Amino acid sequence: MEFTNNERIRSYSGTELKLDTTLIWYKDKWGYPDADSAYVMKYFDSLGYPNDFMVEGIYSDTLIIHTNASDAVFYRLTKVSDDPQ
């Protein structure tokens, strides 16, 4: 998964580009009326289906996001350099 400088997200399967779409960032309570609001990252896949992830936080160079479910799946996306050094 790749985040670009122009608010887009790209994903590949091998060398084939599977996803290239705009990211939407917003603040929401995400269905919990008594909770503080949190940041949500959203995008629509190539079939038009929405994908929403709550932003848990950014720690060092790692973005932690998770699904909105009682048995949520957590993702840790780490920044890597394109520099081959």
C-alpha positions, 0 to 999 in steps of 0.5 A: 500500500502506498500513500502519495503526496497528493492525498491518494492511495495505491495498492499493488498485487505483484506489479499490477496496480489494483487500487489508485484512488483519493483518500478522504480524512474526516473526524467522526464519532463513528456510531458512538454518541458518548465517545470523543470523535476520532479521525477516520480514513476512507477510500472507495475501491475500484468497484465503488465500495467504501473502506473506512478505517479509524486512525489509532495514531501515528507512532514514529513512522508507523500509522496504526488504523483499524476496522470498526468492529467488535473484533477489529482488525488492526493494520500497522503501515510503516513508512519506508524509503524509496532510496536504495541505500 
